[in-house]
Amino acid sequence: MKSWMIALSLTLAAGSARADQCEWIDAGAAQKAQAILAKQPMTIAFCEPCGDKAPGMPVQAKSVTIGSPQGEYKEVQINGKAVDLAYTYVKTSATKYQNLAKLAGCSAEGVSPSLTVADETKHGVLITASDAAPPPPPAPVIATVPVVLPVPQPRETQTIYVYSMERMPWLVSVLAGVAGFVIGAGFLLGALALRRRRSMRPRAMDL
């Protein structure tokens, strides 16, 4: 077999495995789905793994039968057509359709648990998938600009010492005593010098 044929076969098999999750089910799940449809016959087909962008039109299940396509596996047929419970939703209230596979006990992946029915408008009734968390909004981008602040330079300080004579009376006394001593010494030295000069004066000058 050529390589492209093998690749095509694998692709088709993968798509089939992805699309058919709860079409062949056990007898218990099939009977439970049949009982649910008997009480809630309004259905909607919505295959998200198949690429459906929106749910289909509501369809009333007028007849619900159980077939045996292979061995012990069963399938649910709505209005004569086999359906996959994973992509079938039943109306459980005025504003909600629930996934039939989850109600019947069949494990289904990649499908919304329920559909929400909005208020009717002039264009019809809006039905959207619910119970799905919306993607988080993108985080805002904040541009930051570095700010360089100047470093303050230390100022040169000049120290001025002020002496208060009022707070130091002992200093005044010392200075006065020193001044008196200097003056007294000066007078004494002058008197001694004058006496010496007189003693050395020739006596003939007195005659």
C-alpha positions as CSV (number, residue, x, y, z in Angstrom):
1,M,0.0,0.0,0.0
2,K,1.3,3.4,-0.9
3,S,2.4,5.8,1.9
4,W,-0.3,8.4,1.1
5,M,-3.0,5.8,1.3
6,I,-1.7,4.7,4.7
7,A,-1.7,8.3,5.9
8,L,-5.2,8.9,4.6
9,S,-6.4,5.7,6.4
10,L,-4.9,6.8,9.7
11,T,-6.4,10.3,9.3
12,L,-9.8,8.9,8.7
13,A,-9.5,6.4,11.6
14,A,-8.4,9.2,13.9
15,G,-11.3,11.4,12.8
16,S,-13.8,8.6,13.3
17,A,-12.5,7.8,16.8
18,R,-12.7,11.4,17.7
19,A,-16.3,11.9,16.3
20,D,-17.8,8.6,17.5
21,Q,-17.6,8.5,21.3
22,C,-21.0,7.3,22.5
23,E,-22.7,6.0,19.4
24,W,-22.1,2.3,20.3
25,I,-22.8,1.9,24.0
26,D,-23.8,-0.8,26.5
27,A,-27.4,-1.8,26.9
28,G,-27.8,0.1,30.3
29,A,-26.7,3.5,28.9
30,A,-29.0,3.0,25.8
31,Q,-32.0,2.2,27.9
32,K,-31.4,5.2,30.2
33,A,-31.1,7.5,27.2
34,Q,-34.3,6.1,25.7
35,A,-36.1,6.8,29.0
36,I,-34.8,10.4,29.1
37,L,-35.9,11.1,25.6
38,A,-39.4,9.7,26.4
39,K,-39.8,12.4,29.0
40,Q,-37.8,15.2,27.3
41,P,-38.1,14.7,23.5
42,M,-36.7,18.0,22.3
43,T,-33.1,17.5,21.1
44,I,-30.3,19.5,19.5
45,A,-27.3,18.1,17.6
46,F,-24.0,19.8,18.3
47,C,-20.6,18.1,17.5
48,E,-17.9,20.4,18.7
49,P,-15.0,17.9,18.0
50,C,-16.4,17.7,14.4
51,G,-15.9,21.5,14.0
52,D,-19.5,22.7,14.5
53,K,-19.4,26.4,15.4
54,A,-23.0,26.5,16.7
55,P,-25.8,24.1,17.7
56,G,-28.2,22.9,15.1
57,M,-32.0,23.4,15.0
58,P,-34.1,21.8,17.7
59,V,-35.7,18.5,16.7
60,Q,-38.4,16.6,18.5
61,A,-37.7,12.9,19.0
62,K,-41.0,11.4,17.9
63,S,-39.6,7.8,18.0
64,V,-36.7,6.4,20.0
65,T,-35.5,2.9,19.4
66,I,-32.5,0.8,20.4
67,G,-30.6,-1.0,17.7
68,S,-27.8,-3.7,17.9
69,P,-25.2,-2.7,15.3
70,Q,-22.6,-5.2,16.5
71,G,-22.7,-7.9,19.1
72,E,-23.4,-6.6,22.6
73,Y,-23.1,-2.9,21.6
74,K,-26.3,-0.9,21.3
75,E,-27.2,2.3,19.6
76,V,-29.9,4.9,20.1
77,Q,-32.0,5.8,17.1
78,I,-34.0,9.0,17.0
79,N,-36.6,9.2,14.3
80,G,-35.0,6.2,12.6
81,K,-31.5,7.6,12.6
82,A,-28.6,6.5,14.8
83,V,-27.2,9.3,16.9
84,D,-24.1,9.7,19.0
85,L,-25.2,10.6,22.6
86,A,-22.0,12.7,23.0
87,Y,-23.2,15.2,20.4
88,T,-26.9,15.1,21.3
89,Y,-28.5,17.5,23.8
90,V,-32.0,17.2,25.4
91,K,-34.1,20.1,26.6
92,T,-34.3,19.9,30.4
93,S,-35.7,23.4,31.1
94,A,-36.9,26.4,29.3
95,T,-33.3,27.8,29.2
96,K,-31.1,24.8,29.1
97,Y,-30.2,21.7,27.0
98,Q,-28.0,19.1,28.6
99,N,-25.6,16.6,27.1
100,L,-27.4,13.2,26.6
101,A,-24.2,11.2,27.0
102,K,-23.5,12.6,30.4
103,L,-27.1,12.1,31.5
104,A,-27.0,8.5,30.3
105,G,-23.6,7.7,32.0
106,C,-21.4,7.6,28.9
107,S,-18.0,9.3,29.2
108,A,-17.6,12.0,26.5
109,E,-14.7,14.3,26.0
110,G,-14.4,17.7,24.3
111,V,-18.1,18.5,24.5
112,S,-19.9,21.2,26.5
113,P,-22.0,19.8,29.4
114,S,-24.9,22.0,28.5
115,L,-26.4,24.6,26.1
116,T,-28.0,27.8,27.2
117,V,-31.1,29.2,25.5
118,A,-31.3,33.0,25.4
119,D,-34.4,35.1,25.0
120,E,-36.2,34.9,21.7
121,T,-35.6,37.7,19.3
122,K,-36.9,38.7,15.8
123,H,-34.1,36.5,14.3
124,G,-35.0,33.5,16.4
125,V,-33.7,31.9,19.6
126,L,-30.0,32.1,20.4
127,I,-28.6,28.8,21.8
128,T,-25.0,28.8,22.9
129,A,-22.7,26.4,24.7
130,S,-22.4,27.0,28.4
131,D,-20.3,25.8,31.3
132,A,-17.1,26.7,29.4
133,A,-14.7,29.2,30.9
134,P,-13.9,32.0,28.5
135,P,-10.2,32.6,27.7
136,P,-8.6,35.1,30.1
137,P,-8.1,38.6,28.7
138,P,-4.5,39.5,27.7
139,A,-2.5,41.1,30.4
140,P,-1.9,44.8,29.9
141,V,1.5,45.8,28.9
142,I,3.0,48.6,31.0
143,A,6.1,50.3,29.7
144,T,8.5,51.3,32.5
145,V,11.1,54.1,32.1
146,P,14.0,54.0,34.5
147,V,14.4,57.3,36.4
148,V,17.9,58.2,37.6
149,L,17.8,60.6,40.5
150,P,20.9,62.8,41.2
151,V,22.8,61.8,44.3
152,P,23.0,64.7,46.7
153,Q,26.6,65.8,47.4
154,P,27.6,66.5,51.0
155,R,28.0,70.2,51.7
156,E,31.2,71.6,53.3
157,T,30.5,72.8,56.8
158,Q,32.4,75.5,58.6
159,T,32.6,75.3,62.4
160,I,32.6,78.7,64.2
161,Y,33.5,78.7,67.9
162,V,32.0,81.5,70.0
163,Y,33.3,82.1,73.4
164,S,31.2,83.9,75.9
165,M,33.0,85.8,78.5
166,E,30.0,85.9,80.7
167,R,30.0,82.1,81.1
168,M,33.8,82.0,82.0
169,P,34.5,84.6,84.9
170,W,37.6,82.8,85.8
171,L,39.1,83.6,82.4
172,V,38.5,87.3,83.0
173,S,40.3,87.1,86.3
174,V,43.3,85.4,84.8
175,L,43.6,87.9,82.0
176,A,43.3,90.8,84.4
177,G,46.0,89.3,86.7
178,V,48.3,88.7,83.7
179,A,47.8,92.3,82.5
180,G,48.5,93.7,86.0
181,F,51.7,91.6,86.3
182,V,53.0,92.8,82.9
183,I,52.3,96.4,83.7
184,G,53.9,96.2,87.1
185,A,56.9,94.4,85.7
186,G,57.3,97.1,83.1
187,F,57.3,99.9,85.7
188,L,59.8,98.0,87.9
189,L,62.2,97.4,85.0
190,G,62.0,101.1,84.0
191,A,62.8,102.2,87.5
192,L,65.8,99.9,87.7
193,A,67.1,101.1,84.4
194,L,66.7,104.7,85.4
195,R,68.6,104.1,88.7
196,R,71.4,102.4,86.9
197,R,71.9,105.2,84.5
198,R,72.1,107.7,87.4
199,S,74.7,105.5,89.1
200,M,76.9,105.5,86.1
201,R,76.7,109.3,85.5
202,P,80.1,111.1,86.0
203,R,80.3,113.1,89.2
204,A,82.0,116.0,87.5
205,M,78.8,116.8,85.8
206,D,77.3,117.6,89.2
207,L,80.0,120.2,90.0
